[in-house]
Amino acid sequence: MDAPDKLDSPIGSADNVLRLIAAFEQHDTLRVADVSRMLGVARSTAHRLLRVLVAHGFASQDELSKAYVVGPSLLRVAVSISRGLDLTRVATPVMAELVDELGETVHLTVLQGAEVFFLKSIETRKSLRVGARDGGRRPAYATATGRVLLSELGDKELQAHLPSVLSPLTHKTVTDREDLAAVLATARRQGYAFSLGESEEDVAAVAVPVRNASGRIVAALAAAAPPSRLGEEDVASIAAKLTAGATRIGSLLL
């Protein structure tokens, strides 16, 4: 007979699912009996957990052996993380050179849902500076990097990356969808985006796209500074230098 489950709660179930996903790091295949023993749950619960992973593409069942193996969704996550690590590794030395050249903090971001995720930041050594944002998130619609990343999306895909309400982060944030569409069109036409105090007070930023070999935007590269050092008259020249750096990064991506 099946042994009673040790964990029988939403938190316990989530814990079991995560432990099960982690088990694929050590095991090429998993069977119901293996999972039951590993997690200390009933065989029926082990089977149910595996079927949940299959339903979401995190596991697949081999037709011949009936054992469970890593599924396509989990593989895509692994590849995505690997690409992110590769992107950061490739971009870091270029970003360091840009910090020296521009004298300002440089960020590298990617789009995650309705937000930008800061993969890497390198701070300028100036005492008055924009700080690092590594691991941070900001609403994409209100940031220069987010606007670059949103600028080439089709209408349907764009709406999927925007919240239902464009809430103001500062008094300068663009919160009207038609106005945002115009801002994105400008970024697409010019090849860069500029924000001034829209995501954070007293922060100005210029961002450009980083493209892979096929020309698809995979990240955004930005310089951020206090507005006293980054005004509209500086945007074009900074964008040109960032674009040169982004081109170098893109050429090094696998």
C-alpha positions in Angstrom: 0.0 0.0 0.0 1.0 3.6 -0.5 2.6 5.4 2.4 0.9 8.5 3.6 2.3 11.8 2.2 4.6 13.8 4.4 3.5 17.1 3.0 -0.1 17.7 2.2 -0.6 21.4 1.8 -0.1 24.0 -1.0 3.3 24.9 0.3 4.2 21.2 0.7 3.0 20.5 -2.9 5.1 23.4 -4.3 8.1 22.2 -2.3 7.7 18.7 -3.8 7.4 20.0 -7.4 10.5 22.1 -7.0 12.4 19.2 -5.5 11.2 17.0 -8.3 12.4 19.6 -10.9 15.8 19.8 -9.1 16.1 16.0 -9.2 16.6 16.1 -13.0 20.0 17.7 -12.3 21.2 14.4 -10.9 19.0 11.9 -12.8 18.6 11.5 -16.5 15.3 9.6 -16.0 12.8 9.3 -13.1 10.2 6.6 -12.4 7.2 6.9 -10.1 8.8 4.6 -7.5 12.0 6.7 -7.6 10.0 9.9 -7.0 7.9 8.3 -4.3 11.1 7.2 -2.4 12.9 10.5 -3.0 10.2 12.8 -1.8 8.7 10.5 0.8 5.2 10.6 -0.8 2.7 8.0 -1.8 3.1 6.5 -5.3 -0.2 8.0 -6.3 1.1 11.5 -5.3 4.4 10.9 -7.1 2.5 10.0 -10.3 0.3 13.1 -9.9 3.3 15.4 -9.5 5.0 13.9 -12.5 1.8 14.4 -14.6 1.7 18.1 -13.5 5.2 18.5 -14.9 4.2 16.8 -18.1 1.2 19.0 -18.5 3.4 22.1 -18.3 6.1 20.7 -20.5 8.7 20.4 -17.7 8.8 16.6 -18.1 8.1 14.0 -20.8 7.3 10.3 -20.5 9.4 8.0 -22.7 6.9 5.8 -24.7 9.0 2.7 -24.5 10.5 2.8 -20.9 7.7 4.8 -19.4 10.3 6.7 -17.4 10.1 10.5 -17.1 12.8 12.7 -18.7 13.4 16.5 -18.9 10.6 18.2 -21.0 10.9 20.9 -23.6 9.7 23.7 -21.3 12.5 23.0 -18.8 15.0 22.8 -21.6 13.9 26.2 -22.9 14.3 27.7 -19.4 17.8 26.2 -19.1 18.8 27.5 -22.6 17.4 31.0 -21.7 19.4 31.1 -18.5 22.5 30.0 -20.3 22.0 32.7 -22.9 21.6 35.3 -20.2 24.8 34.2 -18.6 26.6 34.2 -21.9 25.2 37.7 -22.7 26.4 39.1 -19.4 29.9 37.5 -19.8 30.2 38.9 -23.3 28.8 42.3 -22.4 30.8 43.0 -19.2 34.1 44.1 -20.7 32.4 46.3 -23.3 30.3 47.9 -20.6 33.4 48.6 -18.5 34.9 50.4 -21.5 31.8 52.4 -22.0 31.8 53.5 -18.3 35.3 54.8 -18.8 34.4 56.5 -22.1 31.1 58.1 -21.0 31.9 58.6 -17.3 28.5 57.3 -16.3 26.9 54.1 -15.0 26.0 51.5 -17.7 23.2 49.0 -17.5 22.3 45.8 -19.4 18.7 44.7 -19.3 16.3 42.1 -20.7 12.5 42.1 -21.0 10.7 39.8 -18.5 6.9 40.2 -18.7 5.9 43.8 -18.2 9.3 44.6 -16.5 12.9 45.1 -17.4 15.3 42.9 -15.5 18.8 44.3 -14.8 21.3 41.6 -15.8 24.3 43.7 -15.1 25.3 47.2 -14.0 28.7 48.8 -13.8 28.9 52.1 -11.8 30.9 55.1 -12.7 33.5 56.1 -10.0 32.0 59.6 -9.8 30.7 60.4 -6.3 27.4 61.6 -7.7 26.1 58.7 -9.8 23.3 56.4 -10.6 23.8 53.2 -8.6 24.0 49.6 -9.8 20.7 47.8 -10.3 21.9 44.2 -10.7 18.9 41.8 -10.2 16.5 44.7 -10.0 13.3 45.2 -12.0 11.4 48.3 -13.2 8.2 48.7 -15.3 9.3 48.5 -19.0 7.0 51.3 -20.2 8.6 53.9 -17.9 12.3 53.2 -18.7 14.6 53.9 -21.6 15.7 50.3 -21.8 12.2 49.0 -21.6 11.1 51.3 -24.4 13.9 50.0 -26.6 12.9 46.4 -25.8 9.2 47.1 -26.5 9.7 49.2 -29.6 9.7 46.5 -32.2 7.0 44.3 -30.8 3.8 43.8 -32.7 0.5 45.2 -31.2 -0.7 42.0 -29.7 2.7 41.1 -28.2 3.2 44.6 -26.9 -0.1 44.5 -25.0 1.1 41.3 -23.4 4.1 43.2 -22.0 2.1 46.1 -20.6 0.1 46.2 -17.4 -3.6 46.9 -17.5 -2.9 50.4 -16.0 0.2 52.5 -16.7 0.7 53.8 -13.2 2.8 56.9 -12.7 6.1 56.3 -11.0 6.9 60.0 -11.0 5.1 63.1 -12.2 6.8 62.7 -15.5 5.9 59.1 -16.3 4.0 58.6 -19.6 0.7 56.9 -18.6 -1.4 57.4 -21.7 -1.2 54.5 -24.1 -1.4 56.6 -27.3 1.4 58.8 -26.0 3.5 55.7 -25.2 2.8 54.3 -28.7 4.3 57.6 -30.1 7.3 57.3 -27.8 7.9 53.7 -28.9 7.6 54.7 -32.6 10.2 57.4 -32.0 12.5 54.9 -30.4 12.0 52.5 -33.2 12.8 55.2 -35.8 15.8 56.7 -34.1 17.3 53.4 -32.8 17.5 54.6 -29.2 15.2 55.8 -26.3 15.6 58.6 -23.8 13.9 59.0 -20.4 14.2 61.8 -18.0 12.9 61.3 -14.4 10.1 59.0 -15.6 11.1 55.8 -13.7 13.0 57.5 -10.9 13.4 61.1 -9.9 16.7 62.7 -10.8 17.7 59.9 -13.2 18.2 60.3 -16.9 19.0 57.4 -19.3 19.7 56.7 -22.9 19.3 53.1 -24.2 20.0 51.3 -27.4 19.1 47.7 -28.6 21.5 44.8 -28.5 20.8 42.5 -31.5 21.8 38.9 -32.1 23.1 37.6 -35.4 19.6 37.4 -36.9 18.9 41.0 -36.0 16.5 40.3 -33.2 16.6 42.5 -30.1 17.9 40.4 -27.2 18.7 43.1 -24.6 19.1 46.8 -24.1 22.2 48.7 -23.2 21.9 52.0 -21.4 23.9 54.8 -19.8 22.3 56.4 -16.8 23.2 59.7 -15.0 21.9 62.6 -13.0 20.0 65.0 -15.3 22.6 67.7 -14.6 25.1 65.6 -16.7 22.7 64.0 -19.2 20.4 66.4 -21.0 18.6 66.2 -24.4 21.6 67.8 -26.1 23.8 64.9 -25.0 21.5 62.1 -26.1 22.5 61.6 -29.7 26.2 61.4 -29.0 25.8 59.0 -26.1 23.4 56.9 -28.2 26.0 56.6 -30.9 28.7 55.4 -28.5 26.3 52.9 -26.9 25.2 51.6 -30.3 28.9 51.0 -31.2 29.2 49.0 -27.9 25.9 47.1 -28.5 27.1 46.2 -32.0 30.3 44.7 -30.5 28.3 42.8 -27.9 26.0 41.4 -30.6 28.8 40.3 -32.8 30.2 38.2 -29.9 27.0 36.4 -29.1 26.7 32.7 -30.1 
